[in-house]
Amino acid sequence: MLVDDVAGSMHQVFGSFEDGAYLLDRDGRVAFYQMVAGPKQLQRAIEQLLAQEGRGVVQGGLDRVPHFGSAIKRGWPAIRQGSPRSITDLLLAIPLSPLILWTGYRLARLGRHHPKSRQTA
């Protein structure tokens, strides 16, 4: 796993999207790229790469679909873990986005506690 620096040095080498996810094979080649990371799609790509003994292109190599649902449901805790200025920076970059993240997170939590969302035994 590679974690980029604050300046985004590595993502500038591979591409221009800040939220992109790159899956590299054991030879250091890009096996899969997501424009906007989605955990389920990335997990499937990892599993396929492991099944291919860590080499080659997986899931067609490219996922251009922006997976905003996951970001909206899980974005609020992530932004809160940042510095106190994270919410302000996000608000200045994309007006109302912190409110959208907070609302999505709260609705997802409500859905987990709703009686119809629970499986019956």
Backbone as CSV, one residue per row, in Angstrom:
resi,resn,N_x,N_y,N_z,CA_x,CA_y,CA_z,C_x,C_y,C_z
1,MET,0.848,-1.166,0.000,0.000,0.000,0.000,0.894,1.230,0.000
2,LEU,0.568,2.152,-0.825,1.302,3.407,-0.909,0.376,4.521,-0.456
3,VAL,0.830,5.318,0.450,0.068,6.476,0.899,0.810,7.701,0.403
4,ASP,0.103,8.539,-0.310,0.699,9.723,-0.912,1.018,10.777,0.142
5,ASP,1.896,11.702,-0.223,2.183,12.824,0.668,1.125,13.909,0.494
6,VAL,1.170,14.921,1.328,0.166,15.981,1.304,0.162,16.731,-0.026
7,ALA,1.312,16.868,-0.639,1.401,17.582,-1.918,0.832,16.766,-3.079
8,GLY,0.578,15.467,-2.855,0.019,14.629,-3.916,1.044,14.218,-4.958
9,SER,2.295,14.055,-4.565,3.367,13.735,-5.510,3.091,12.478,-6.326
10,MET,2.632,11.414,-5.666,2.399,10.157,-6.387,1.196,10.241,-7.313
11,HIS,0.098,10.863,-6.864,-1.061,10.920,-7.750,-0.761,11.767,-8.984
12,GLN,0.171,12.710,-8.866,0.556,13.503,-10.027,1.353,12.673,-11.024
13,VAL,2.060,11.660,-10.532,2.786,10.756,-11.428,1.807,9.890,-12.215
14,PHE,0.768,9.374,-11.522,-0.163,8.431,-12.149,-1.363,9.088,-12.807
15,GLY,-1.831,10.221,-12.321,-3.024,10.838,-12.882,-3.361,12.126,-12.173
16,SER,-4.510,12.691,-12.522,-4.825,14.013,-12.004,-5.932,14.040,-10.959
17,PHE,-6.626,12.943,-10.713,-7.726,12.971,-9.760,-7.225,12.681,-8.353
18,GLU,-7.585,13.553,-7.416,-7.130,13.422,-6.041,-7.694,12.192,-5.358
19,ASP,-8.892,11.765,-5.737,-9.565,10.669,-5.065,-9.437,9.358,-5.830
20,GLY,-8.539,9.319,-6.784,-8.371,8.102,-7.569,-7.706,6.998,-6.761
21,ALA,-7.950,5.777,-7.186,-7.315,4.614,-6.552,-6.569,3.850,-7.626
22,TYR,-5.326,3.554,-7.361,-4.483,2.810,-8.284,-4.117,1.483,-7.651
23,LEU,-4.334,0.407,-8.373,-3.935,-0.915,-7.919,-2.783,-1.346,-8.812
24,LEU,-1.626,-1.535,-8.202,-0.434,-1.910,-8.957,-0.209,-3.408,-8.834
25,ASP,0.266,-4.010,-9.933,0.570,-5.435,-9.859,1.968,-5.631,-9.271
26,ARG,2.371,-6.867,-9.122,3.654,-7.127,-8.450,4.851,-6.627,-9.250
27,ASP,4.661,-6.299,-10.529,5.740,-5.742,-11.344,5.729,-4.214,-11.342
28,GLY,4.804,-3.617,-10.565,4.736,-2.164,-10.464,3.932,-1.488,-11.552
29,ARG,3.231,-2.264,-12.366,2.380,-1.687,-13.415,0.968,-1.484,-12.884
30,VAL,0.270,-0.486,-13.423,-1.103,-0.231,-13.007,-1.985,-1.358,-13.552
31,ALA,-2.586,-2.113,-12.628,-3.480,-3.208,-12.995,-4.928,-2.727,-13.047
32,PHE,-5.215,-1.683,-12.289,-6.583,-1.170,-12.208,-6.539,0.260,-11.703
33,TYR,-7.401,1.093,-12.269,-7.495,2.486,-11.844,-8.964,2.856,-11.710
34,GLN,-9.295,3.552,-10.629,-10.633,4.094,-10.435,-10.541,5.602,-10.374
35,MET,-11.379,6.265,-11.168,-11.383,7.719,-11.189,-11.787,8.273,-9.819
36,VAL,-12.865,7.757,-9.251,-13.303,8.114,-7.905,-13.487,6.798,-7.171
37,ALA,-12.695,6.577,-6.139,-12.626,5.277,-5.483,-13.962,4.809,-4.931
38,GLY,-14.252,3.536,-5.188,-15.409,2.839,-4.629,-14.912,1.554,-3.997
39,PRO,-15.136,1.370,-2.706,-14.534,0.228,-2.007,-14.936,-1.142,-2.549
40,LYS,-16.179,-1.319,-2.947,-16.611,-2.633,-3.443,-15.919,-2.986,-4.756
41,GLN,-15.828,-2.030,-5.654,-15.183,-2.270,-6.938,-13.693,-2.524,-6.752
42,LEU,-13.082,-1.774,-5.855,-11.654,-1.951,-5.595,-11.395,-3.314,-4.952
43,GLN,-12.261,-3.751,-4.055,-12.113,-5.066,-3.433,-12.179,-6.176,-4.482
44,ARG,-13.127,-6.067,-5.406,-13.229,-7.078,-6.481,-11.966,-7.089,-7.334
45,ALA,-11.424,-5.921,-7.615,-10.198,-5.842,-8.410,-9.024,-6.476,-7.662
46,ILE,-8.920,-6.230,-6.374,-7.854,-6.836,-5.566,-7.984,-8.351,-5.582
47,GLU,-9.200,-8.847,-5.376,-9.419,-10.294,-5.377,-9.047,-10.914,-6.725
48,GLN,-9.425,-10.236,-7.817,-9.086,-10.756,-9.143,-7.573,-10.740,-9.355
49,LEU,-6.901,-9.679,-8.920,-5.451,-9.603,-9.079,-4.761,-10.708,-8.285
50,LEU,-5.227,-10.966,-7.082,-4.657,-12.051,-6.288,-4.869,-13.397,-6.967
51,ALA,-6.034,-13.587,-7.585,-6.320,-14.833,-8.297,-5.415,-14.998,-9.523
52,GLN,-4.917,-13.883,-10.038,-4.006,-13.899,-11.190,-2.552,-13.888,-10.740
53,GLU,-2.310,-14.273,-9.517,-0.972,-14.319,-8.940,-0.276,-12.963,-8.950
54,GLY,-1.094,-11.898,-8.829,-0.536,-10.563,-8.676,-0.042,-9.888,-9.935
55,ARG,-0.389,-10.442,-11.098,0.092,-9.839,-12.346,-1.046,-9.619,-13.333
56,GLY,-0.916,-8.538,-14.097,-1.842,-8.290,-15.194,-2.906,-7.260,-14.881
57,VAL,-3.726,-7.003,-15.874,-4.819,-6.034,-15.786,-6.047,-6.743,-15.243
58,VAL,-6.814,-6.061,-14.385,-8.033,-6.624,-13.825,-9.204,-5.681,-14.032
59,GLN,-10.400,-6.232,-14.047,-11.639,-5.454,-14.183,-11.594,-4.502,-15.380
60,GLY,-10.951,-4.905,-16.439,-10.842,-4.052,-17.613,-9.803,-2.948,-17.455
61,GLY,-9.181,-2.855,-16.285,-8.102,-1.914,-16.054,-8.526,-0.510,-15.659
62,LEU,-9.780,-0.158,-15.920,-10.198,1.225,-15.706,-11.655,1.282,-15.286
63,ASP,-11.938,2.031,-14.268,-13.309,2.257,-13.828,-13.519,3.758,-13.800
64,ARG,-14.256,4.267,-14.763,-14.506,5.705,-14.858,-15.772,6.145,-14.122
65,VAL,-16.493,5.205,-13.526,-17.744,5.528,-12.846,-17.440,6.196,-11.508
66,PRO,-17.948,7.400,-11.285,-17.735,8.029,-9.981,-18.645,7.368,-8.941
67,HIS,-18.064,6.803,-7.908,-18.820,6.099,-6.874,-19.105,7.054,-5.716
68,PHE,-20.009,7.981,-5.972,-20.281,9.019,-4.990,-21.129,8.527,-3.829
69,GLY,-21.910,7.469,-4.040,-22.767,6.957,-2.960,-21.958,6.601,-1.734
70,SER,-20.864,5.905,-1.945,-19.999,5.513,-0.837,-19.405,6.744,-0.152
71,ALA,-18.980,7.708,-0.945,-18.397,8.928,-0.370,-19.430,9.700,0.441
72,ILE,-20.659,9.730,-0.044,-21.699,10.478,0.673,-22.065,9.767,1.971
73,LYS,-22.127,8.435,1.944,-22.483,7.693,3.156,-21.364,7.680,4.183
74,ARG,-20.110,7.662,3.724,-18.988,7.493,4.645,-18.066,8.704,4.735
75,GLY,-18.387,9.764,4.011,-17.500,10.922,3.942,-17.422,11.762,5.199
76,TRP,-18.530,11.863,5.929,-18.532,12.727,7.112,-17.510,12.287,8.157
77,PRO,-17.459,11.005,8.559,-16.433,10.605,9.535,-15.011,10.855,9.013
78,ALA,-14.815,10.659,7.727,-13.483,10.864,7.152,-13.075,12.329,7.230
79,ILE,-13.969,13.221,6.872,-13.627,14.648,6.883,-13.444,15.141,8.322
80,ARG,-14.182,14.570,9.263,-14.050,14.945,10.672,-12.712,14.500,11.259
81,GLN,-12.105,13.458,10.685,-10.809,12.992,11.170,-9.669,13.898,10.732
82,GLY,-9.938,14.742,9.776,-8.906,15.665,9.309,-8.677,16.778,10.319
83,SER,-7.939,17.759,9.903,-7.673,18.899,10.784,-8.964,19.693,10.978
84,PRO,-9.014,20.558,11.976,-10.222,21.371,12.171,-10.583,22.203,10.938
85,ARG,-9.615,22.470,10.118,-9.863,23.283,8.923,-10.418,22.451,7.755
86,SER,-10.447,21.138,7.863,-10.891,20.279,6.764,-12.296,20.618,6.279
87,ILE,-13.210,20.805,7.228,-14.592,21.105,6.847,-14.672,22.462,6.159
88,THR,-13.946,23.433,6.679,-13.934,24.769,6.061,-13.361,24.702,4.652
89,ASP,-12.257,23.977,4.483,-11.654,23.849,3.155,-12.613,23.194,2.172
90,LEU,-13.293,22.145,2.615,-14.257,21.465,1.752,-15.415,22.398,1.408
91,LEU,-15.888,23.152,2.376,-16.980,24.096,2.154,-16.592,25.167,1.141
92,LEU,-15.357,25.643,1.241,-14.899,26.660,0.293,-14.711,26.079,-1.112
93,ALA,-14.269,24.835,-1.191,-14.040,24.202,-2.496,-15.345,23.804,-3.173
94,ILE,-16.259,23.240,-2.390,-17.537,22.761,-2.929,-18.637,23.179,-1.957
95,PRO,-19.246,24.331,-2.190,-20.262,24.825,-1.261,-21.348,23.781,-0.984
96,LEU,-21.769,23.703,0.245,-22.800,22.789,0.756,-22.353,21.334,0.863
97,SER,-21.163,20.986,0.373,-20.752,19.582,0.411,-20.634,19.021,1.829
98,PRO,-20.151,19.776,2.836,-20.147,19.198,4.179,-21.556,18.836,4.656
99,LEU,-22.543,19.649,4.302,-23.924,19.349,4.672,-24.410,18.078,3.980
100,ILE,-24.037,17.904,2.729,-24.414,16.690,1.994,-23.771,15.464,2.637
101,LEU,-22.499,15.559,3.001,-21.815,14.438,3.653,-22.442,14.118,4.998
102,TRP,-22.732,15.143,5.783,-23.341,14.928,7.094,-24.711,14.281,6.950
103,THR,-25.518,14.777,6.019,-26.856,14.235,5.800,-26.789,12.788,5.312
104,GLY,-25.906,12.505,4.371,-25.757,11.135,3.867,-25.338,10.175,4.959
105,TYR,-24.425,10.608,5.803,-23.963,9.775,6.916,-25.101,9.509,7.889
106,ARG,-25.854,10.547,8.244,-26.968,10.381,9.185,-28.053,9.482,8.602
107,LEU,-28.370,9.630,7.329,-29.393,8.786,6.701,-28.938,7.329,6.632
108,ALA,-27.660,7.098,6.353,-27.142,5.732,6.313,-27.235,5.093,7.694
109,ARG,-26.938,5.864,8.725,-27.042,5.339,10.098,-28.489,5.043,10.458
110,LEU,-29.408,5.900,10.042,-30.827,5.651,10.303,-31.288,4.380,9.603
111,GLY,-30.812,4.172,8.385,-31.183,2.975,7.621,-30.747,1.697,8.311
112,ARG,-29.600,1.737,8.975,-29.114,0.548,9.693,-29.971,0.243,10.905
113,HIS,-30.613,1.248,11.461,-31.411,1.062,12.665,-32.899,0.887,12.369
114,HIS,-33.276,0.998,11.119,-34.675,0.858,10.728,-35.064,-0.615,10.780
115,PRO,-36.218,-0.942,11.365,-36.614,-2.343,11.510,-36.673,-3.119,10.183
116,LYS,-37.077,-2.466,9.092,-37.177,-3.155,7.808,-35.805,-3.483,7.219
117,SER,-34.756,-2.785,7.681,-33.415,-3.032,7.138,-32.750,-4.230,7.786
118,ARG,-33.305,-4.735,8.848,-32.730,-5.896,9.536,-33.264,-7.180,8.942
119,GLN,-32.413,-8.163,8.846,-32.837,-9.464,8.345,-33.517,-10.221,9.476
120,THR,-34.546,-10.943,9.109,-35.231,-11.751,10.129,-34.692,-13.160,10.087
121,ALA,-34.604,-13.764,11.252,-34.055,-15.121,11.333,-35.117,-16.152,11.051
